[in-house]
Amino acid sequence: MSAIKITKENFNHEVMESDLPVLLDFWAPWCGPCRMVGPIVDQLSEEVEGKAKVGKVNVDEQIELASAFRVTSIPTLAVVKDGKVTAIQIGARSKNEMKKMLGL
């Protein structure tokens, strides 16, 4: 299963109400580092299935979500657990760093 496309319409259900920690990848199609991180994020979503969720937020389409997370630079990775932001990292990260952010 690849990463979930997160929008303001499904944000509460997929992220805030999730029983699992959620890694959010804030990205845009024109961002070179984002395109490098994208396949890693998709791989991670398959590896952590059942232990965590992975979502992608297109900052051009979801301006309100990007603003709510104070995203000023992309890629930005954020972890939400039990409805609270527990980690934020700016810039490309390895799969192992993403797993650590999720506590896995």
N, C-alpha and C positions, 0 to 999 in steps of 0.2 A: 504494500500500500504506500503510495507516495504521500507527501505532505499535504495537509488540508489547506485549501484556499480560505483564508480568514477574511471576512468582510464585517462591516458594522452590523449586518443583519444576523450573522451566525456567531458573532463574538461572544455574547453572554453564554450561549449554549455550549459552544466548543471549548471556550477558554475559562470563563469565570465559574461555570457550573461543573467543570471537569473534576472527576475523582482522581485523575492522574496529573502529574506535572506537565506543563505545556511549554515547549520551546517555540518561540515566535521568531521568524526570520523576516525582518523588515528589509525589503529589497525594491529594485526597479529594473525593468528590462534593459535600460541604457547604461547600467552600472557594471563596469568590468569586473571588479571584485565580487559583486553579487552573482554574476554569471559563473564565477569560479566556485563560489560557495554552494550554489544551487544543487548540483549533483550530490554533494556531500550531505546536504540537508535531506535530500530524498533518500539516500542510503541509510542515514540515521533513522529516518521515520520507519523504515522496514525493520531495522535492528532492534528498536526499542518498543515495537508494537506490543501492547499489553502492559508495558511498564511506564510509558510516557506517550504523549502526543506531540506531533510536530506540525506547526502551521506556518504558512507563508503569507505575509501581508505586503501587497503591492502599494508602496507609499504614494504613487501617483493616483491610484484609484481609491485609496482609503486614507485620505488626508486627515480625517477626524481621529482615526486610530493612531496614526503616526504622531499627531499632535498630542494625544492623550499620553503617549509613552515618551514624549519630548524627544523624538527622533530628529536629530539635526545632521546626522551623517549616516550613510549606509555603506555596507550592510551593518545593521544593528541586530543583535540577538538578545532576546529577553526571555526569562523563565517566569511563568506564573504558576504558583502552587497554592491551592486552597484560596483562590481569588486574590492573592497578593503577589506583587512582583518580588522575586527573591534574588534575581541576578540580571544584570545588563552588561553586555560587552559590545564595544564598537569595533568594527573591522572584521576581516576574515579570520576565521578560527578553524582549527582542525576538528575532525570528528571526535577525537578523545577529549579535547577541550569542551566541546558541546556536551558530551556525556557527563563530564565533571560538573558543568553548570546545572545539569538535571539531577545530579546526585547519584548517578549510575556508574 
